[in-house]
Amino acid sequence: MEYPTFAEARRALDAGETSCEALVSSFLARIDERDDEINAFTTVDRDGALNHARYLDSQRERGNPRPLAGLVLAVKDNICIRGYPVTCGSRMLEDFSSLYDATVIDRLRDAGAIFIGKTNCDEFAMGSSNETSYFGPVRNPHDTEYVPGGSSGGSAAAVAAGMCHAALGSDTGGSVRQPAAFCGTVGLKPTYGRVSRSGLVAFASSLDAIGPLTRNVEDAATLLNIIAGQDERDATSAPVDVPDYTTALGDGVDGLRIGLPSEYFADGLDDDIRRMVHEQVDQLEDKGATVEEVSLPHTEYGVATYYLVATAEASSNLARYDGIRYGHRADLQETKQALRERRDELEDELATARTQGDEERVAELEAQLDDEQSTLDALYTRSRTEGFGDEVKRRIMLGTYALSAGYYDDYYEKAQRVRTLIRHDFEQAFEDVDALITPTTPTPPFRLGEKVDDPLEMYLNDIYTVTANLAGLPGLTVPIGTHPDTPGLPVGLQLLGPHFDEALLLRVGEAIME
């Protein structure tokens, strides 16, 4: 079933054929119909969305329309909206609500966007299948036995299922583009620094980016017009002028030089995805583009480099969740009781060792008693153990190890050097071509539970997306059909471009979707 895009809704609004309130009501009905099955939303703000829609309708009647009036938007639950929960899909923040708006939310609200709710995501945006959320997995709306991708799976599923016009996601290593590919939507990761990160709960601060998921390229361009631009609240946002991204749409691809990185079409890529991408390349050539093979020789190190940089930054960023200032706090009395029981156990063992004259064991037990945690340390440990899920704990431990004394130079520092080489590969490629075309994912969507117990297999699903984050490049995924071996499940194609040239990617993406 086809659902209206925001561009179509805006034309209907202008023609008096619908209202903001009617648009919101239709999406709320769709959420009631499908979300129990899909689990895309963690929060639905029925009253707030309807009240805001009525206000916007009254403003339109008075001749004060706003550019995004009527846009019904879902927001990933790691982006702050004042008064809304911001759980990051984690027990750690299960009861936490934001005290302020993210910069992107300020800008979208001022433009007339209507926020219908917060979407489910992998815990702290760590995952490629949306199975790590404390609030349960999200299911692919095209076939609920399959994953929607992650970590912005709730946002992609909500758009694909017709529960909103568009959604915001975050992309640290492909978390907008990969679920867009699995759900058949458009997903845009802007250049690092193009969109403010203020109000985005940090995962890996040098990699994170907020981007839109939409049904067509025009809506993605319209949203980027609003959310892009420098922000004094984010020191990493770039002082670069923001063009009107919609003006380049319709220009076609005649004369553009398109690169095909050979490393992205090597062993491990599904044969049908390879064929489908090449079919799109052939069509671009028919429309006037020239295509040539290029090389990005350090691509093979992308996943290893990403999972060192990202986990190291996650370890640092997530240290703030201690259960004292905010976040899940373990029961204090239970913690004290557990400490007492542990000390009693050690003292009993110590007494036995002394009776037996086992001096080595005595020394070992005395050392353990000296090292026993204080109540505060134990509360920290228990709170974080209870509050974080297995995948988040895994990444914290990996990152802490990579940053530890004796290993920093061998792991984190070396990863940063390889990251520079990856960026240089792209810079060299863009001297010869205008944009790159690659698959978004090596496989079609996989079944729920298929990879959740195999972290390495799950991490390899990011092989084509992580390098754009490491290099800070913009990336766009557009749908190119459904996979023959998994009927009805979408396949996406990825476009990568030079820094701050999102307009070029949107132009090519629109040509592909024509």
CORWOGI-V731886 format. One record per pair of residues at least 4 apart in sequence whose C-alpha atoms are under 8 Angstrom apart, sorted by the first residue. I is the first residue (numbers start at 1). J is the second residue. Records with the same first field share a line. If there is no record, write none. Layout:
BEGIN
I=J ; J
END
This chain:
BEGIN
3=162
4=8 ; 9 ; 165
5=9 ; 165 ; 214 ; 215 ; 216 ; 219
6=10 ; 70 ; 71 ; 165 ; 166 ; 219
7=11 ; 218 ; 219
8=12
9=13 ; 18 ; 70 ; 71
10=14 ; 69 ; 70
11=15
12=16 ; 17 ; 18
13=17 ; 18 ; 19 ; 20 ; 70
18=22 ; 23
19=23 ; 57 ; 70
20=24 ; 53 ; 54 ; 56 ; 57 ; 69 ; 70
21=25 ; 50 ; 53 ; 54 ; 57
22=26
23=27 ; 70 ; 72
24=28 ; 49 ; 50 ; 53 ; 72 ; 116
25=29 ; 50
26=30
27=31 ; 162 ; 163 ; 164
28=32 ; 46 ; 163
29=33
30=34 ; 35 ; 162 ; 163
31=35 ; 163
32=36
34=38 ; 161
35=39 ; 40 ; 41
37=139 ; 144
38=138 ; 139 ; 140 ; 141 ; 144 ; 157
39=120 ; 136 ; 137 ; 138 ; 139 ; 154
40=119 ; 120 ; 138 ; 139 ; 153 ; 154 ; 155 ; 157 ; 158
41=117 ; 118 ; 119 ; 120 ; 154 ; 158
42=77 ; 117 ; 118 ; 119 ; 120 ; 135
43=85 ; 117 ; 118 ; 119
44=116 ; 117 ; 118
45=49 ; 115 ; 116 ; 117
46=50 ; 116
47=51
48=52 ; 115 ; 116
49=53 ; 114 ; 115 ; 116
50=54
51=55
52=56 ; 114
53=57 ; 70 ; 114
54=58
55=59
56=60 ; 65 ; 69 ; 70 ; 112
57=61
58=62
59=63 ; 64 ; 65
60=64 ; 65 ; 66
65=69
66=111 ; 112
67=111 ; 112
68=108 ; 111 ; 112 ; 113
69=111 ; 112 ; 113 ; 114
70=112 ; 113 ; 114
71=112 ; 113 ; 114 ; 165 ; 166
72=113 ; 114 ; 115 ; 116 ; 164 ; 165 ; 166
73=113 ; 114 ; 115 ; 116 ; 117 ; 164 ; 165 ; 166 ; 167 ; 168
74=115 ; 116 ; 117 ; 118 ; 119 ; 155 ; 158 ; 164 ; 166 ; 167 ; 168
75=79 ; 115 ; 117 ; 118 ; 119 ; 155 ; 167 ; 168 ; 169
76=118 ; 119 ; 120 ; 121 ; 152 ; 154 ; 155 ; 167 ; 168 ; 169 ; 170
77=85 ; 86 ; 87 ; 88 ; 89 ; 118 ; 119 ; 120 ; 121
78=86 ; 87 ; 88 ; 89 ; 124 ; 125 ; 200 ; 201
79=86 ; 102 ; 199 ; 200 ; 201
80=84 ; 86 ; 98 ; 100 ; 101 ; 102 ; 105 ; 199 ; 200 ; 201
81=85 ; 86 ; 98 ; 99 ; 100 ; 101 ; 102 ; 105
82=97 ; 98 ; 99 ; 100 ; 101
83=97 ; 98 ; 99 ; 100
84=97 ; 98
85=94 ; 95 ; 96 ; 97 ; 98
86=93 ; 94 ; 96 ; 97 ; 98
87=91 ; 92 ; 93 ; 94 ; 95 ; 96 ; 97
88=93 ; 120 ; 121 ; 122 ; 123 ; 124 ; 125 ; 201
89=93 ; 94 ; 120 ; 121 ; 122 ; 123 ; 124 ; 125 ; 132 ; 133 ; 134 ; 135
90=94 ; 123 ; 124 ; 133 ; 134 ; 135 ; 387 ; 388 ; 389
91=134 ; 328 ; 386 ; 387 ; 388 ; 389
92=321 ; 327 ; 328 ; 384 ; 386 ; 387 ; 388
93=327 ; 328 ; 387
94=327 ; 328
95=327
96=326 ; 327
100=199
101=105 ; 106 ; 199
102=106 ; 197 ; 198 ; 199 ; 200
103=107 ; 196 ; 197 ; 198 ; 199 ; 231
104=108 ; 195 ; 196 ; 227
105=109
106=110
107=111 ; 226 ; 227
108=112 ; 113 ; 226 ; 227
109=113 ; 114
111=226
116=164
119=154 ; 155 ; 158
120=130 ; 133 ; 135 ; 138 ; 152 ; 153 ; 154 ; 155
121=125 ; 130 ; 132 ; 133 ; 138 ; 150 ; 151 ; 152 ; 153 ; 154 ; 155
122=126 ; 127 ; 128 ; 129 ; 130 ; 131 ; 132 ; 133 ; 150 ; 151 ; 152 ; 153
123=127 ; 132 ; 133 ; 134 ; 151 ; 389 ; 391 ; 392
124=201 ; 203 ; 392
125=150 ; 151 ; 152 ; 170 ; 175 ; 203
126=132 ; 150 ; 151 ; 203 ; 391 ; 392
127=131 ; 132 ; 150 ; 151 ; 391 ; 458
128=149 ; 150 ; 151 ; 175 ; 178 ; 179 ; 458 ; 459 ; 461 ; 462
129=147 ; 148 ; 149 ; 150 ; 151 ; 153 ; 179
130=137 ; 138 ; 147 ; 148 ; 149 ; 150 ; 151 ; 152 ; 153 ; 154
131=136 ; 137 ; 138 ; 147 ; 448 ; 449 ; 452
132=136 ; 137 ; 389 ; 391
133=137
134=389
138=147 ; 148 ; 153 ; 154 ; 157
139=143 ; 144 ; 145 ; 146 ; 147 ; 148 ; 157 ; 448
140=144 ; 145 ; 146 ; 147 ; 148 ; 157 ; 182 ; 183
141=148 ; 157 ; 160 ; 161 ; 183
142=161 ; 183 ; 488 ; 489
143=488 ; 489
145=447 ; 448
146=445 ; 446 ; 447 ; 448
147=182 ; 445 ; 446 ; 447 ; 448
148=153 ; 154 ; 156 ; 157 ; 179 ; 182 ; 183 ; 445
149=153 ; 175 ; 178 ; 179 ; 180 ; 182 ; 183 ; 445
150=175 ; 176 ; 178 ; 179
151=170 ; 171 ; 175 ; 176 ; 179
152=156 ; 169 ; 170 ; 171 ; 175 ; 176 ; 179
153=157 ; 175 ; 179
154=158
155=159 ; 167 ; 168 ; 169 ; 213
156=160 ; 167 ; 176 ; 179 ; 180 ; 183 ; 185 ; 213
157=161 ; 183
158=162 ; 163 ; 164 ; 167
159=163 ; 164 ; 165 ; 166 ; 167 ; 185 ; 213 ; 214 ; 215
160=183 ; 184 ; 185 ; 215
165=214 ; 215
166=212 ; 213 ; 214 ; 215 ; 219
167=212 ; 213 ; 214
168=210 ; 211 ; 212 ; 213
169=175 ; 176 ; 210 ; 211 ; 212 ; 213
170=175 ; 176 ; 189 ; 208 ; 209 ; 210 ; 211
171=175 ; 176 ; 177 ; 189 ; 207 ; 208 ; 209 ; 210 ; 211
172=203 ; 204 ; 207 ; 208 ; 209 ; 466 ; 469
173=207 ; 208 ; 306 ; 462 ; 465 ; 466 ; 467 ; 468 ; 469
174=178 ; 462 ; 465 ; 466 ; 469
175=179
176=180 ; 187 ; 188 ; 189 ; 211 ; 212 ; 213
177=181 ; 186 ; 187 ; 188 ; 189 ; 440 ; 465 ; 475 ; 476 ; 477 ; 494
178=182 ; 440 ; 441 ; 462 ; 465 ; 477
179=183
180=184 ; 185 ; 186 ; 187 ; 213 ; 477 ; 478 ; 479 ; 492
181=185 ; 186 ; 187 ; 440 ; 441 ; 477 ; 478 ; 479 ; 490 ; 491 ; 492 ; 493
182=444 ; 445 ; 489 ; 490 ; 491 ; 492
183=489 ; 490
184=478 ; 479 ; 481 ; 489 ; 490 ; 491 ; 492
185=213 ; 214 ; 215 ; 216 ; 477 ; 478 ; 479
186=213 ; 214 ; 215 ; 216 ; 217 ; 220 ; 476 ; 477 ; 478 ; 479
187=211 ; 212 ; 213 ; 214 ; 220 ; 476 ; 477 ; 478
188=211 ; 212 ; 213 ; 220 ; 474 ; 475 ; 476 ; 477
189=209 ; 210 ; 211 ; 212 ; 474 ; 475 ; 476
190=194 ; 195 ; 209 ; 210 ; 211 ; 473 ; 474 ; 475 ; 500 ; 502
191=195 ; 209 ; 472 ; 473 ; 474 ; 475 ; 499 ; 500 ; 502
192=207 ; 208 ; 209 ; 237 ; 469 ; 472 ; 473 ; 474
193=209 ; 230 ; 236 ; 237 ; 238
194=228 ; 229 ; 230 ; 237 ; 238 ; 240 ; 500
195=209 ; 210 ; 211 ; 227 ; 228 ; 229 ; 230 ; 237
196=210 ; 227 ; 228 ; 229 ; 230 ; 231 ; 233 ; 234 ; 236 ; 237
197=208 ; 209 ; 210 ; 234 ; 237
198=233 ; 234
200=210
202=208 ; 314 ; 317
203=208 ; 310 ; 313 ; 314 ; 317 ; 318
204=208 ; 309 ; 310 ; 311 ; 312 ; 313 ; 314 ; 317
205=313
207=310 ; 469 ; 470 ; 472
208=469
211=224
212=220 ; 223 ; 224
213=220
214=219 ; 220
215=219
216=220 ; 510
217=221 ; 506 ; 509 ; 510
218=222 ; 246 ; 249 ; 510
219=223
220=224
221=225 ; 245 ; 246 ; 503 ; 506
222=226 ; 245 ; 246
223=227
224=228 ; 245
225=242 ; 243 ; 244 ; 245
228=242
229=237 ; 238 ; 239 ; 240 ; 241 ; 242
230=234 ; 237 ; 238 ; 239 ; 240
231=235 ; 237
232=237
245=249 ; 502 ; 503 ; 506
246=503
248=503 ; 504 ; 506 ; 507
249=506 ; 507 ; 510
250=507 ; 510 ; 511
251=507
252=287 ; 507 ; 508 ; 511
253=284 ; 287 ; 288 ; 289 ; 507 ; 508 ; 511
254=287 ; 288 ; 289
255=288 ; 289 ; 290
256=288 ; 289 ; 290 ; 433 ; 434
257=289 ; 290 ; 291 ; 292 ; 432 ; 433 ; 434 ; 435
258=289 ; 290 ; 291 ; 292 ; 433 ; 434 ; 435 ; 436 ; 437
259=291 ; 292 ; 293 ; 294 ; 429 ; 433 ; 434 ; 435 ; 436 ; 437
260=264 ; 291 ; 292 ; 293 ; 294 ; 436 ; 437 ; 438
261=265 ; 293 ; 294 ; 295 ; 296 ; 436 ; 437 ; 438
262=266 ; 293 ; 294 ; 295 ; 296
263=295 ; 296 ; 297 ; 299 ; 300
264=269 ; 438 ; 439 ; 464
265=269 ; 274 ; 438 ; 439
268=442
269=273 ; 274 ; 442 ; 443
270=274 ; 442 ; 443 ; 444
271=275
272=276 ; 483 ; 484
273=277 ; 439 ; 442 ; 443 ; 444 ; 483 ; 491
274=278 ; 439
275=279
276=280 ; 480 ; 481
277=281 ; 438 ; 439 ; 480 ; 493
278=282
279=283
280=284 ; 480 ; 512
281=285 ; 291 ; 437
282=286
283=287 ; 512
284=288 ; 289 ; 290 ; 511 ; 512
285=289 ; 290 ; 291
294=429
295=425 ; 429
296=422 ; 425 ; 426 ; 429
297=425
298=302 ; 418 ; 421 ; 422 ; 425
299=422 ; 467
301=305 ; 418
302=306 ; 419 ; 422 ; 463 ; 466 ; 467
303=307 ; 459 ; 460 ; 462 ; 463 ; 466 ; 467
304=308 ; 415
305=309 ; 415 ; 416 ; 418 ; 419
306=310 ; 415 ; 466 ; 467 ; 470
307=311
308=312 ; 398 ; 399 ; 402 ; 411 ; 412 ; 415
309=313 ; 399 ; 412 ; 415 ; 416
310=314 ; 399
311=315 ; 395 ; 396 ; 398 ; 399 ; 400
312=316 ; 396 ; 398 ; 399 ; 400 ; 402 ; 403 ; 412
313=317 ; 399
314=318 ; 395 ; 396 ; 399
315=319 ; 395 ; 396 ; 397 ; 399 ; 400
316=400
318=396
321=325 ; 326 ; 327 ; 384
322=326 ; 327 ; 328 ; 329 ; 380 ; 383 ; 384
323=327 ; 328 ; 329 ; 330 ; 379 ; 380 ; 383 ; 384
324=329 ; 380
327=387
328=383 ; 384 ; 386 ; 387
329=379 ; 383 ; 387
330=334 ; 335 ; 379 ; 382 ; 383 ; 386
331=335
332=336 ; 379
333=337
334=338
335=339 ; 375 ; 378 ; 379 ; 382
336=340 ; 375
337=341
338=342
339=343 ; 373 ; 375 ; 378
340=344
341=345
342=346
343=347 ; 369 ; 372
344=348
345=349
346=350 ; 365 ; 368 ; 369
347=351 ; 369
348=352
349=353 ; 365
350=354 ; 361 ; 362 ; 365 ; 366
351=355
352=356
353=357 ; 358 ; 359 ; 361 ; 362
354=358 ; 359 ; 362
358=362
359=363
360=364
361=365
362=366
363=367
364=368
365=369
366=370
367=371
368=372
373=377 ; 378
374=378
375=379
376=380
377=381
378=382
379=383
380=384
381=385
382=386
383=387
384=388
385=389
388=392 ; 393
389=393
390=394
391=395
392=396
393=397
394=398
395=399
396=400
397=401
398=402
399=403
400=404
401=407
402=407 ; 408 ; 411 ; 412
403=407 ; 408 ; 411 ; 412
404=408
406=410
407=411 ; 412
408=412 ; 413
409=413 ; 414
410=414
411=415
412=416
413=417
414=418
415=419
416=420
417=421
418=422
419=423 ; 470 ; 471
420=424 ; 471
421=425
422=426 ; 467 ; 470 ; 471
423=427 ; 470 ; 471
424=428
425=429
426=430 ; 471
427=431 ; 498
428=432
429=433
430=434 ; 435 ; 497 ; 498
434=497 ; 498
435=495 ; 496 ; 497 ; 498 ; 504 ; 505
436=495 ; 496 ; 497
437=493 ; 494 ; 495 ; 496
438=464 ; 493 ; 494 ; 495 ; 496
439=464 ; 492 ; 493 ; 494
440=464 ; 465 ; 477 ; 492 ; 493 ; 494
441=461 ; 462 ; 463 ; 464 ; 465 ; 492
442=461 ; 463 ; 464
443=461
444=483 ; 486 ; 489 ; 490 ; 491
445=489 ; 490
446=450
448=452
449=453
451=455 ; 457 ; 458
452=458
454=458
455=459
456=460
457=461
458=462
459=463
462=466
463=467
465=469
466=470
467=471
468=472 ; 473 ; 474 ; 475 ; 496
469=473
472=499
473=496 ; 497 ; 498 ; 499 ; 500
474=496 ; 497 ; 498 ; 499 ; 500 ; 501 ; 502
475=494 ; 495 ; 496 ; 497 ; 502 ; 505
476=494 ; 495 ; 496 ; 505 ; 506 ; 509
477=492 ; 493 ; 494 ; 495 ; 509
478=492 ; 493 ; 494 ; 509 ; 512 ; 513
479=490 ; 491 ; 492 ; 493 ; 513
480=490 ; 491 ; 492 ; 493 ; 512 ; 513
481=490 ; 491 ; 492
482=486 ; 487 ; 488 ; 489 ; 490 ; 491
483=487 ; 488 ; 489 ; 490 ; 491
495=505 ; 509
496=505
497=501 ; 502 ; 504 ; 505
501=505
502=506
503=507
504=508
505=509
506=510
507=511
508=512
509=513
510=514
END
